[in-house]
Amino acid sequence: MKKLQATEENAPLTLRELEVIRLIEKEFSNKQIAGHLGISERTVETHRKNILRKTRTNNVIGLIKYVYEHKLV
């Protein structure tokens, strides 16, 4: 899998964050993502927050646009 350098903090997206992004792109809810990955919903929320920060996006639409522009899915 790819690791992408974030522009703001120079922190790469982790493999787990990339997994979460792929499930967000498939329209999974936080609860569904948590169940699929075997983690808590709170952990999913933390991943989403970190993903938005690293990609400098503000919402899911911006994130998905970013994902397609950078060919993450």
mmCIF file of the N, C-alpha and C atoms, coordinates in Angstrom:
data_MODEL
# 
_entry.id   MODEL 
# 
loop_
_atom_site.group_PDB 
_atom_site.id 
_atom_site.type_symbol 
_atom_site.label_atom_id 
_atom_site.label_alt_id 
_atom_site.label_comp_id 
_atom_site.label_asym_id 
_atom_site.label_entity_id 
_atom_site.label_seq_id 
_atom_site.pdbx_PDB_ins_code 
_atom_site.Cartn_x 
_atom_site.Cartn_y 
_atom_site.Cartn_z 
_atom_site.occupancy 
_atom_site.B_iso_or_equiv 
_atom_site.pdbx_formal_charge 
_atom_site.auth_seq_id 
_atom_site.auth_comp_id 
_atom_site.auth_asym_id 
_atom_site.auth_atom_id 
_atom_site.pdbx_PDB_model_num 
ATOM 1   N N  . MET A 1 1  ? 0.829   -1.185 0.000  1.00 0.00 ? 1  MET A N  1 
ATOM 2   C CA . MET A 1 1  ? 0.000   0.000  0.000  1.00 0.00 ? 1  MET A CA 1 
ATOM 3   C C  . MET A 1 1  ? 0.877   1.253  0.000  1.00 0.00 ? 1  MET A C  1 
ATOM 4   N N  . LYS A 1 2  ? 0.311   2.324  -0.513 1.00 0.00 ? 2  LYS A N  1 
ATOM 5   C CA . LYS A 1 2  ? 1.025   3.591  -0.568 1.00 0.00 ? 2  LYS A CA 1 
ATOM 6   C C  . LYS A 1 2  ? 0.967   4.307  0.775  1.00 0.00 ? 2  LYS A C  1 
ATOM 7   N N  . LYS A 1 3  ? 2.001   5.049  1.069  1.00 0.00 ? 3  LYS A N  1 
ATOM 8   C CA . LYS A 1 3  ? 1.940   6.028  2.156  1.00 0.00 ? 3  LYS A CA 1 
ATOM 9   C C  . LYS A 1 3  ? 2.069   7.369  1.484  1.00 0.00 ? 3  LYS A C  1 
ATOM 10  N N  . LEU A 1 4  ? 1.201   8.274  1.826  1.00 0.00 ? 4  LEU A N  1 
ATOM 11  C CA . LEU A 1 4  ? 1.182   9.580  1.180  1.00 0.00 ? 4  LEU A CA 1 
ATOM 12  C C  . LEU A 1 4  ? 1.678   10.622 2.154  1.00 0.00 ? 4  LEU A C  1 
ATOM 13  N N  . GLN A 1 5  ? 2.577   11.462 1.708  1.00 0.00 ? 5  GLN A N  1 
ATOM 14  C CA . GLN A 1 5  ? 3.064   12.541 2.548  1.00 0.00 ? 5  GLN A CA 1 
ATOM 15  C C  . GLN A 1 5  ? 2.002   13.633 2.626  1.00 0.00 ? 5  GLN A C  1 
ATOM 16  N N  . ALA A 1 6  ? 1.642   14.006 3.819  1.00 0.00 ? 6  ALA A N  1 
ATOM 17  C CA . ALA A 1 6  ? 0.690   15.089 4.002  1.00 0.00 ? 6  ALA A CA 1 
ATOM 18  C C  . ALA A 1 6  ? 1.420   16.411 3.804  1.00 0.00 ? 6  ALA A C  1 
ATOM 19  N N  . THR A 1 7  ? 0.713   17.372 3.289  1.00 0.00 ? 7  THR A N  1 
ATOM 20  C CA . THR A 1 7  ? 1.353   18.641 2.988  1.00 0.00 ? 7  THR A CA 1 
ATOM 21  C C  . THR A 1 7  ? 1.550   19.500 4.231  1.00 0.00 ? 7  THR A C  1 
ATOM 22  N N  . GLU A 1 8  ? 0.676   19.405 5.195  1.00 0.00 ? 8  GLU A N  1 
ATOM 23  C CA . GLU A 1 8  ? 0.734   20.313 6.330  1.00 0.00 ? 8  GLU A CA 1 
ATOM 24  C C  . GLU A 1 8  ? 1.794   19.934 7.357  1.00 0.00 ? 8  GLU A C  1 
ATOM 25  N N  . GLU A 1 9  ? 1.801   18.714 7.805  1.00 0.00 ? 9  GLU A N  1 
ATOM 26  C CA . GLU A 1 9  ? 2.674   18.336 8.906  1.00 0.00 ? 9  GLU A CA 1 
ATOM 27  C C  . GLU A 1 9  ? 3.714   17.315 8.499  1.00 0.00 ? 9  GLU A C  1 
ATOM 28  N N  . ASN A 1 10 ? 3.786   17.017 7.230  1.00 0.00 ? 10 ASN A N  1 
ATOM 29  C CA . ASN A 1 10 ? 4.748   16.057 6.724  1.00 0.00 ? 10 ASN A CA 1 
ATOM 30  C C  . ASN A 1 10 ? 4.622   14.706 7.421  1.00 0.00 ? 10 ASN A C  1 
ATOM 31  N N  . ALA A 1 11 ? 3.398   14.355 7.837  1.00 0.00 ? 11 ALA A N  1 
ATOM 32  C CA . ALA A 1 11 ? 3.138   13.080 8.482  1.00 0.00 ? 11 ALA A CA 1 
ATOM 33  C C  . ALA A 1 11 ? 2.426   12.173 7.487  1.00 0.00 ? 11 ALA A C  1 
ATOM 34  N N  . PRO A 1 12 ? 2.975   10.992 7.245  1.00 0.00 ? 12 PRO A N  1 
ATOM 35  C CA . PRO A 1 12 ? 2.338   10.097 6.277  1.00 0.00 ? 12 PRO A CA 1 
ATOM 36  C C  . PRO A 1 12 ? 1.052   9.503  6.841  1.00 0.00 ? 12 PRO A C  1 
ATOM 37  N N  . LEU A 1 13 ? 0.136   9.189  5.949  1.00 0.00 ? 13 LEU A N  1 
ATOM 38  C CA . LEU A 1 13 ? -1.046  8.451  6.353  1.00 0.00 ? 13 LEU A CA 1 
ATOM 39  C C  . LEU A 1 13 ? -0.598  7.032  6.685  1.00 0.00 ? 13 LEU A C  1 
ATOM 40  N N  . THR A 1 14 ? -1.139  6.498  7.776  1.00 0.00 ? 14 THR A N  1 
ATOM 41  C CA . THR A 1 14 ? -0.788  5.136  8.176  1.00 0.00 ? 14 THR A CA 1 
ATOM 42  C C  . THR A 1 14 ? -1.591  4.136  7.349  1.00 0.00 ? 14 THR A C  1 
ATOM 43  N N  . LEU A 1 15 ? -1.175  2.895  7.401  1.00 0.00 ? 15 LEU A N  1 
ATOM 44  C CA . LEU A 1 15 ? -1.930  1.849  6.696  1.00 0.00 ? 15 LEU A CA 1 
ATOM 45  C C  . LEU A 1 15 ? -3.359  1.766  7.226  1.00 0.00 ? 15 LEU A C  1 
ATOM 46  N N  . ARG A 1 16 ? -3.526  1.912  8.527  1.00 0.00 ? 16 ARG A N  1 
ATOM 47  C CA . ARG A 1 16 ? -4.867  1.860  9.122  1.00 0.00 ? 16 ARG A CA 1 
ATOM 48  C C  . ARG A 1 16 ? -5.713  3.035  8.632  1.00 0.00 ? 16 ARG A C  1 
ATOM 49  N N  . GLU A 1 17 ? -5.115  4.219  8.555  1.00 0.00 ? 17 GLU A N  1 
ATOM 50  C CA . GLU A 1 17 ? -5.850  5.379  8.042  1.00 0.00 ? 17 GLU A CA 1 
ATOM 51  C C  . GLU A 1 17 ? -6.269  5.151  6.594  1.00 0.00 ? 17 GLU A C  1 
ATOM 52  N N  . LEU A 1 18 ? -5.407  4.535  5.803  1.00 0.00 ? 18 LEU A N  1 
ATOM 53  C CA . LEU A 1 18 ? -5.775  4.224  4.419  1.00 0.00 ? 18 LEU A CA 1 
ATOM 54  C C  . LEU A 1 18 ? -6.924  3.221  4.369  1.00 0.00 ? 18 LEU A C  1 
ATOM 55  N N  . GLU A 1 19 ? -6.937  2.251  5.289  1.00 0.00 ? 19 GLU A N  1 
ATOM 56  C CA . GLU A 1 19 ? -8.049  1.305  5.366  1.00 0.00 ? 19 GLU A CA 1 
ATOM 57  C C  . GLU A 1 19 ? -9.346  2.047  5.694  1.00 0.00 ? 19 GLU A C  1 
ATOM 58  N N  . VAL A 1 20 ? -9.271  2.951  6.656  1.00 0.00 ? 20 VAL A N  1 
ATOM 59  C CA . VAL A 1 20 ? -10.453 3.727  7.044  1.00 0.00 ? 20 VAL A CA 1 
ATOM 60  C C  . VAL A 1 20 ? -10.935 4.569  5.863  1.00 0.00 ? 20 VAL A C  1 
ATOM 61  N N  . ILE A 1 21 ? -10.023 5.190  5.139  1.00 0.00 ? 21 ILE A N  1 
ATOM 62  C CA . ILE A 1 21 ? -10.393 5.995  3.966  1.00 0.00 ? 21 ILE A CA 1 
ATOM 63  C C  . ILE A 1 21 ? -11.137 5.144  2.946  1.00 0.00 ? 21 ILE A C  1 
ATOM 64  N N  . ARG A 1 22 ? -10.637 3.951  2.688  1.00 0.00 ? 22 ARG A N  1 
ATOM 65  C CA . ARG A 1 22 ? -11.290 3.078  1.702  1.00 0.00 ? 22 ARG A CA 1 
ATOM 66  C C  . ARG A 1 22 ? -12.717 2.719  2.133  1.00 0.00 ? 22 ARG A C  1 
ATOM 67  N N  . LEU A 1 23 ? -12.917 2.528  3.434  1.00 0.00 ? 23 LEU A N  1 
ATOM 68  C CA . LEU A 1 23 ? -14.262 2.210  3.929  1.00 0.00 ? 23 LEU A CA 1 
ATOM 69  C C  . LEU A 1 23 ? -15.159 3.443  3.919  1.00 0.00 ? 23 LEU A C  1 
ATOM 70  N N  . ILE A 1 24 ? -14.600 4.611  4.202  1.00 0.00 ? 24 ILE A N  1 
ATOM 71  C CA . ILE A 1 24 ? -15.378 5.848  4.093  1.00 0.00 ? 24 ILE A CA 1 
ATOM 72  C C  . ILE A 1 24 ? -15.837 6.025  2.654  1.00 0.00 ? 24 ILE A C  1 
ATOM 73  N N  . GLU A 1 25 ? -14.948 5.762  1.718  1.00 0.00 ? 25 GLU A N  1 
ATOM 74  C CA . GLU A 1 25 ? -15.261 5.900  0.289  1.00 0.00 ? 25 GLU A CA 1 
ATOM 75  C C  . GLU A 1 25 ? -16.387 4.946  -0.115 1.00 0.00 ? 25 GLU A C  1 
ATOM 76  N N  . LYS A 1 26 ? -16.487 3.809  0.588  1.00 0.00 ? 26 LYS A N  1 
ATOM 77  C CA . LYS A 1 26 ? -17.561 2.839  0.323  1.00 0.00 ? 26 LYS A CA 1 
ATOM 78  C C  . LYS A 1 26 ? -18.831 3.163  1.105  1.00 0.00 ? 26 LYS A C  1 
ATOM 79  N N  . GLU A 1 27 ? -18.861 4.337  1.748  1.00 0.00 ? 27 GLU A N  1 
ATOM 80  C CA . GLU A 1 27 ? -20.010 4.845  2.494  1.00 0.00 ? 27 GLU A CA 1 
ATOM 81  C C  . GLU A 1 27 ? -20.313 4.066  3.765  1.00 0.00 ? 27 GLU A C  1 
ATOM 82  N N  . PHE A 1 28 ? -19.306 3.463  4.383  1.00 0.00 ? 28 PHE A N  1 
ATOM 83  C CA . PHE A 1 28 ? -19.488 2.788  5.658  1.00 0.00 ? 28 PHE A CA 1 
ATOM 84  C C  . PHE A 1 28 ? -19.646 3.852  6.751  1.00 0.00 ? 28 PHE A C  1 
ATOM 85  N N  . SER A 1 29 ? -20.498 3.568  7.726  1.00 0.00 ? 29 SER A N  1 
ATOM 86  C CA . SER A 1 29 ? -20.637 4.447  8.896  1.00 0.00 ? 29 SER A CA 1 
ATOM 87  C C  . SER A 1 29 ? -19.477 4.158  9.859  1.00 0.00 ? 29 SER A C  1 
ATOM 88  N N  . ASN A 1 30 ? -19.308 5.030  10.851 1.00 0.00 ? 30 ASN A N  1 
ATOM 89  C CA . ASN A 1 30 ? -18.273 4.784  11.860 1.00 0.00 ? 30 ASN A CA 1 
ATOM 90  C C  . ASN A 1 30 ? -18.482 3.435  12.530 1.00 0.00 ? 30 ASN A C  1 
ATOM 91  N N  . LYS A 1 31 ? -19.736 3.110  12.827 1.00 0.00 ? 31 LYS A N  1 
ATOM 92  C CA . LYS A 1 31 ? -20.046 1.833  13.474 1.00 0.00 ? 31 LYS A CA 1 
ATOM 93  C C  . LYS A 1 31 ? -19.669 0.662  12.574 1.00 0.00 ? 31 LYS A C  1 
ATOM 94  N N  . GLN A 1 32 ? -19.978 0.760  11.295 1.00 0.00 ? 32 GLN A N  1 
ATOM 95  C CA . GLN A 1 32 ? -19.634 -0.301 10.353 1.00 0.00 ? 32 GLN A CA 1 
ATOM 96  C C  . GLN A 1 32 ? -18.122 -0.433 10.190 1.00 0.00 ? 32 GLN A C  1 
ATOM 97  N N  . ILE A 1 33 ? -17.423 0.696  10.124 1.00 0.00 ? 33 ILE A N  1 
ATOM 98  C CA . ILE A 1 33 ? -15.962 0.669  10.009 1.00 0.00 ? 33 ILE A CA 1 
ATOM 99  C C  . ILE A 1 33 ? -15.370 -0.010 11.242 1.00 0.00 ? 33 ILE A C  1 
ATOM 100 N N  . ALA A 1 34 ? -15.866 0.373  12.412 1.00 0.00 ? 34 ALA A N  1 
ATOM 101 C CA . ALA A 1 34 ? -15.377 -0.214 13.664 1.00 0.00 ? 34 ALA A CA 1 
ATOM 102 C C  . ALA A 1 34 ? -15.570 -1.727 13.656 1.00 0.00 ? 34 ALA A C  1 
ATOM 103 N N  . GLY A 1 35 ? -16.745 -2.179 13.281 1.00 0.00 ? 35 GLY A N  1 
ATOM 104 C CA . GLY A 1 35 ? -17.013 -3.617 13.240 1.00 0.00 ? 35 GLY A CA 1 
ATOM 105 C C  . GLY A 1 35 ? -16.138 -4.337 12.225 1.00 0.00 ? 35 GLY A C  1 
ATOM 106 N N  . HIS A 1 36 ? -15.974 -3.739 11.065 1.00 0.00 ? 36 HIS A N  1 
ATOM 107 C CA . HIS A 1 36 ? -15.182 -4.344 9.994  1.00 0.00 ? 36 HIS A CA 1 
ATOM 108 C C  . HIS A 1 36 ? -13.707 -4.470 10.388 1.00 0.00 ? 36 HIS A C  1 
ATOM 109 N N  . LEU A 1 37 ? -13.184 -3.465 11.092 1.00 0.00 ? 37 LEU A N  1 
ATOM 110 C CA . LEU A 1 37 ? -11.769 -3.460 11.459 1.00 0.00 ? 37 LEU A CA 1 
ATOM 111 C C  . LEU A 1 37 ? -11.500 -4.006 12.864 1.00 0.00 ? 37 LEU A C  1 
ATOM 112 N N  . GLY A 1 38 ? -12.563 -4.265 13.624 1.00 0.00 ? 38 GLY A N  1 
ATOM 113 C CA . GLY A 1 38 ? -12.392 -4.792 14.974 1.00 0.00 ? 38 GLY A CA 1 
ATOM 114 C C  . GLY A 1 38 ? -11.820 -3.767 15.942 1.00 0.00 ? 38 GLY A C  1 
ATOM 115 N N  . ILE A 1 39 ? -12.253 -2.509 15.786 1.00 0.00 ? 39 ILE A N  1 
ATOM 116 C CA . ILE A 1 39 ? -11.807 -1.427 16.666 1.00 0.00 ? 39 ILE A CA 1 
ATOM 117 C C  . ILE A 1 39 ? -13.041 -0.701 17.191 1.00 0.00 ? 39 ILE A C  1 
ATOM 118 N N  . SER A 1 40 ? -12.844 0.184  18.147 1.00 0.00 ? 40 SER A N  1 
ATOM 119 C CA . SER A 1 40 ? -13.985 0.912  18.710 1.00 0.00 ? 40 SER A CA 1 
ATOM 120 C C  . SER A 1 40 ? -14.395 2.069  17.798 1.00 0.00 ? 40 SER A C  1 
ATOM 121 N N  . GLU A 1 41 ? -15.634 2.505  17.962 1.00 0.00 ? 41 GLU A N  1 
ATOM 122 C CA . GLU A 1 41 ? -16.111 3.662  17.200 1.00 0.00 ? 41 GLU A CA 1 
ATOM 123 C C  . GLU A 1 41 ? -15.298 4.904  17.539 1.00 0.00 ? 41 GLU A C  1 
ATOM 124 N N  . ARG A 1 42 ? -14.892 5.024  18.782 1.00 0.00 ? 42 ARG A N  1 
ATOM 125 C CA . ARG A 1 42 ? -14.076 6.171  19.206 1.00 0.00 ? 42 ARG A CA 1 
ATOM 126 C C  . ARG A 1 42 ? -12.743 6.180  18.456 1.00 0.00 ? 42 ARG A C  1 
ATOM 127 N N  . THR A 1 43 ? -12.157 5.017  18.255 1.00 0.00 ? 43 THR A N  1 
ATOM 128 C CA . THR A 1 43 ? -10.904 4.918  17.503 1.00 0.00 ? 43 THR A CA 1 
ATOM 129 C C  . THR A 1 43 ? -11.125 5.332  16.056 1.00 0.00 ? 43 THR A C  1 
ATOM 130 N N  . VAL A 1 44 ? -12.263 4.932  15.485 1.00 0.00 ? 44 VAL A N  1 
ATOM 131 C CA . VAL A 1 44 ? -12.588 5.341  14.112 1.00 0.00 ? 44 VAL A CA 1 
ATOM 132 C C  . VAL A 1 44 ? -12.698 6.861  14.050 1.00 0.00 ? 44 VAL A C  1 
ATOM 133 N N  . GLU A 1 45 ? -13.369 7.456  15.024 1.00 0.00 ? 45 GLU A N  1 
ATOM 134 C CA . GLU A 1 45 ? -13.499 8.919  15.057 1.00 0.00 ? 45 GLU A CA 1 
ATOM 135 C C  . GLU A 1 45 ? -12.123 9.588  15.116 1.00 0.00 ? 45 GLU A C  1 
ATOM 136 N N  . THR A 1 46 ? -11.225 9.023  15.906 1.00 0.00 ? 46 THR A N  1 
ATOM 137 C CA . THR A 1 46 ? -9.865  9.575  16.000 1.00 0.00 ? 46 THR A CA 1 
ATOM 138 C C  . THR A 1 46 ? -9.141  9.448  14.662 1.00 0.00 ? 46 THR A C  1 
ATOM 139 N N  . HIS A 1 47 ? -9.270  8.294  14.018 1.00 0.00 ? 47 HIS A N  1 
ATOM 140 C CA . HIS A 1 47 ? -8.654  8.118  12.693 1.00 0.00 ? 47 HIS A CA 1 
ATOM 141 C C  . HIS A 1 47 ? -9.196  9.146  11.706 1.00 0.00 ? 47 HIS A C  1 
ATOM 142 N N  . ARG A 1 48 ? -10.523 9.330  11.700 1.00 0.00 ? 48 ARG A N  1 
ATOM 143 C CA . ARG A 1 48 ? -11.135 10.295 10.769 1.00 0.00 ? 48 ARG A CA 1 
ATOM 144 C C  . ARG A 1 48 ? -10.605 11.706 11.023 1.00 0.00 ? 48 ARG A C  1 
ATOM 145 N N  . LYS A 1 49 ? -10.508 12.077 12.285 1.00 0.00 ? 49 LYS A N  1 
ATOM 146 C CA . LYS A 1 49 ? -9.999  13.398 12.646 1.00 0.00 ? 49 LYS A CA 1 
ATOM 147 C C  . LYS A 1 49 ? -8.567  13.568 12.147 1.00 0.00 ? 49 LYS A C  1 
ATOM 148 N N  . ASN A 1 50 ? -7.735  12.556 12.380 1.00 0.00 ? 50 ASN A N  1 
ATOM 149 C CA . ASN A 1 50 ? -6.344  12.609 11.948 1.00 0.00 ? 50 ASN A CA 1 
ATOM 150 C C  . ASN A 1 50 ? -6.223  12.640 10.424 1.00 0.00 ? 50 ASN A C  1 
ATOM 151 N N  . ILE A 1 51 ? -7.059  11.892 9.749  1.00 0.00 ? 51 ILE A N  1 
ATOM 152 C CA . ILE A 1 51 ? -7.053  11.861 8.281  1.00 0.00 ? 51 ILE A CA 1 
ATOM 153 C C  . ILE A 1 51 ? -7.392  13.244 7.726  1.00 0.00 ? 51 ILE A C  1 
ATOM 154 N N  . LEU A 1 52 ? -8.431  13.859 8.263  1.00 0.00 ? 52 LEU A N  1 
ATOM 155 C CA . LEU A 1 52 ? -8.825  15.189 7.788  1.00 0.00 ? 52 LEU A CA 1 
ATOM 156 C C  . LEU A 1 52 ? -7.710  16.201 8.039  1.00 0.00 ? 52 LEU A C  1 
ATOM 157 N N  . ARG A 1 53 ? -7.062  16.108 9.198  1.00 0.00 ? 53 ARG A N  1 
ATOM 158 C CA . ARG A 1 53 ? -5.964  17.022 9.520  1.00 0.00 ? 53 ARG A CA 1 
ATOM 159 C C  . ARG A 1 53 ? -4.795  16.820 8.560  1.00 0.00 ? 53 ARG A C  1 
ATOM 160 N N  . LYS A 1 54 ? -4.409  15.574 8.353  1.00 0.00 ? 54 LYS A N  1 
ATOM 161 C CA . LYS A 1 54 ? -3.258  15.280 7.496  1.00 0.00 ? 54 LYS A CA 1 
ATOM 162 C C  . LYS A 1 54 ? -3.499  15.638 6.038  1.00 0.00 ? 54 LYS A C  1 
ATOM 163 N N  . THR A 1 55 ? -4.742  15.491 5.587  1.00 0.00 ? 55 THR A N  1 
ATOM 164 C CA . THR A 1 55 ? -5.054  15.794 4.183  1.00 0.00 ? 55 THR A CA 1 
ATOM 165 C C  . THR A 1 55 ? -5.507  17.239 3.995  1.00 0.00 ? 55 THR A C  1 
ATOM 166 N N  . ARG A 1 56 ? -5.619  17.954 5.109  1.00 0.00 ? 56 ARG A N  1 
ATOM 167 C CA . ARG A 1 56 ? -6.064  19.352 5.088  1.00 0.00 ? 56 ARG A CA 1 
ATOM 168 C C  . ARG A 1 56 ? -7.429  19.498 4.409  1.00 0.00 ? 56 ARG A C  1 
ATOM 169 N N  . THR A 1 57 ? -8.321  18.586 4.739  1.00 0.00 ? 57 THR A N  1 
ATOM 170 C CA . THR A 1 57 ? -9.691  18.653 4.248  1.00 0.00 ? 57 THR A CA 1 
ATOM 171 C C  . THR A 1 57 ? -10.615 18.887 5.436  1.00 0.00 ? 57 THR A C  1 
ATOM 172 N N  . ASN A 1 58 ? -11.835 19.348 5.152  1.00 0.00 ? 58 ASN A N  1 
ATOM 173 C CA . ASN A 1 58 ? -12.762 19.706 6.224  1.00 0.00 ? 58 ASN A CA 1 
ATOM 174 C C  . ASN A 1 58 ? -13.951 18.776 6.369  1.00 0.00 ? 58 ASN A C  1 
ATOM 175 N N  . ASN A 1 59 ? -14.187 17.947 5.365  1.00 0.00 ? 59 ASN A N  1 
ATOM 176 C CA . ASN A 1 59 ? -15.348 17.069 5.411  1.00 0.00 ? 59 ASN A CA 1 
ATOM 177 C C  . ASN A 1 59 ? -15.137 15.881 4.475  1.00 0.00 ? 59 ASN A C  1 
ATOM 178 N N  . VAL A 1 60 ? -16.091 14.972 4.470  1.00 0.00 ? 60 VAL A N  1 
ATOM 179 C CA . VAL A 1 60 ? -15.962 13.754 3.679  1.00 0.00 ? 60 VAL A CA 1 
ATOM 180 C C  . VAL A 1 60 ? -15.888 14.060 2.185  1.00 0.00 ? 60 VAL A C  1 
ATOM 181 N N  . ILE A 1 61 ? -16.640 15.018 1.718  1.00 0.00 ? 61 ILE A N  1 
ATOM 182 C CA . ILE A 1 61 ? -16.600 15.353 0.287  1.00 0.00 ? 61 ILE A CA 1 
ATOM 183 C C  . ILE A 1 61 ? -15.200 15.831 -0.094 1.00 0.00 ? 61 ILE A C  1 
ATOM 184 N N  . GLY A 1 62 ? -14.633 16.719 0.699  1.00 0.00 ? 62 GLY A N  1 
ATOM 185 C CA . GLY A 1 62 ? -13.275 17.184 0.439  1.00 0.00 ? 62 GLY A CA 1 
ATOM 186 C C  . GLY A 1 62 ? -12.270 16.052 0.513  1.00 0.00 ? 62 GLY A C  1 
ATOM 187 N N  . LEU A 1 63 ? -12.461 15.145 1.482  1.00 0.00 ? 63 LEU A N  1 
ATOM 188 C CA . LEU A 1 63 ? -11.564 14.009 1.629  1.00 0.00 ? 63 LEU A CA 1 
ATOM 189 C C  . LEU A 1 63 ? -11.621 13.101 0.405  1.00 0.00 ? 63 LEU A C  1 
ATOM 190 N N  . ILE A 1 64 ? -12.826 12.779 -0.049 1.00 0.00 ? 64 ILE A N  1 
ATOM 191 C CA . ILE A 1 64 ? -12.972 11.886 -1.205 1.00 0.00 ? 64 ILE A CA 1 
ATOM 192 C C  . ILE A 1 64 ? -12.371 12.536 -2.448 1.00 0.00 ? 64 ILE A C  1 
ATOM 193 N N  . LYS A 1 65 ? -12.576 13.820 -2.605 1.00 0.00 ? 65 LYS A N  1 
ATOM 194 C CA . LYS A 1 65 ? -11.953 14.543 -3.720 1.00 0.00 ? 65 LYS A CA 1 
ATOM 195 C C  . LYS A 1 65 ? -10.434 14.410 -3.640 1.00 0.00 ? 65 LYS A C  1 
ATOM 196 N N  . TYR A 1 66 ? -9.878  14.608 -2.465 1.00 0.00 ? 66 TYR A N  1 
ATOM 197 C CA . TYR A 1 66 ? -8.439  14.478 -2.228 1.00 0.00 ? 66 TYR A CA 1 
ATOM 198 C C  . TYR A 1 66 ? -7.968  13.058 -2.563 1.00 0.00 ? 66 TYR A C  1 
ATOM 199 N N  . VAL A 1 67 ? -8.734  12.073 -2.105 1.00 0.00 ? 67 VAL A N  1 
ATOM 200 C CA . VAL A 1 67 ? -8.388  10.664 -2.325 1.00 0.00 ? 67 VAL A CA 1 
ATOM 201 C C  . VAL A 1 67 ? -8.294  10.350 -3.816 1.00 0.00 ? 67 VAL A C  1 
ATOM 202 N N  . TYR A 1 68 ? -9.263  10.822 -4.592 1.00 0.00 ? 68 TYR A N  1 
ATOM 203 C CA . TYR A 1 68 ? -9.237  10.562 -6.030 1.00 0.00 ? 68 TYR A CA 1 
ATOM 204 C C  . TYR A 1 68 ? -8.128  11.337 -6.724 1.00 0.00 ? 68 TYR A C  1 
ATOM 205 N N  . GLU A 1 69 ? -7.892  12.570 -6.313 1.00 0.00 ? 69 GLU A N  1 
ATOM 206 C CA . GLU A 1 69 ? -6.816  13.362 -6.906 1.00 0.00 ? 69 GLU A CA 1 
ATOM 207 C C  . GLU A 1 69 ? -5.443  12.739 -6.671 1.00 0.00 ? 69 GLU A C  1 
ATOM 208 N N  . HIS A 1 70 ? -5.278  12.080 -5.517 1.00 0.00 ? 70 HIS A N  1 
ATOM 209 C CA . HIS A 1 70 ? -3.995  11.467 -5.172 1.00 0.00 ? 70 HIS A CA 1 
ATOM 210 C C  . HIS A 1 70 ? -3.982  9.955  -5.410 1.00 0.00 ? 70 HIS A C  1 
ATOM 211 N N  . LYS A 1 71 ? -5.044  9.458  -6.062 1.00 0.00 ? 71 LYS A N  1 
ATOM 212 C CA . LYS A 1 71 ? -5.129  8.040  -6.454 1.00 0.00 ? 71 LYS A CA 1 
ATOM 213 C C  . LYS A 1 71 ? -4.897  7.085  -5.288 1.00 0.00 ? 71 LYS A C  1 
ATOM 214 N N  . LEU A 1 72 ? -5.597  7.336  -4.185 1.00 0.00 ? 72 LEU A N  1 
ATOM 215 C CA . LEU A 1 72 ? -5.476  6.470  -3.017 1.00 0.00 ? 72 LEU A CA 1 
ATOM 216 C C  . LEU A 1 72 ? -6.432  5.283  -3.068 1.00 0.00 ? 72 LEU A C  1 
ATOM 217 N N  . VAL A 1 73 ? -7.427  5.331  -3.941 1.00 0.00 ? 73 VAL A N  1 
ATOM 218 C CA . VAL A 1 73 ? -8.341  4.200  -4.117 1.00 0.00 ? 73 VAL A CA 1 
ATOM 219 C C  . VAL A 1 73 ? -8.401  3.816  -5.565 1.00 0.00 ? 73 VAL A C  1 
# 
